[in-house]
Amino acid sequence: MEHRELHQDLEDQWGRVVSRLQGKVFQSDWDIASFTIFFIFIGMVLLLVLLVLIHCCCSDDEKVTNTH
């Protein structure tokens, strides 16, 4: 029974947090657009960091040299 009560309390708290955020954060279309642009920017930065790490970690140790 105690586990079920804890689960219900967590669900109630989560519901209150979500309702507060919906009421305060997204008050206009500009808020939604700015958050969308912000999260796209953060996502692109994380993608570029991931690509750099993959390039640095997974590339061969032998570098190809260009001979002209």
C-alpha angles and dihedrals in degrees: 000000000000092000091053092050091050090049091050091049091052091049091050092049092047090050091052092049092050093048091050092049093048091051097047109028107046102043098142143012089260090060091053092047093048093049090048092051091045094051092045089052093049090047092052092049091051091047092052091048089050091050091050091050092048091048093049097042102038103039121104118266090230109081119213109238122207114227115200 
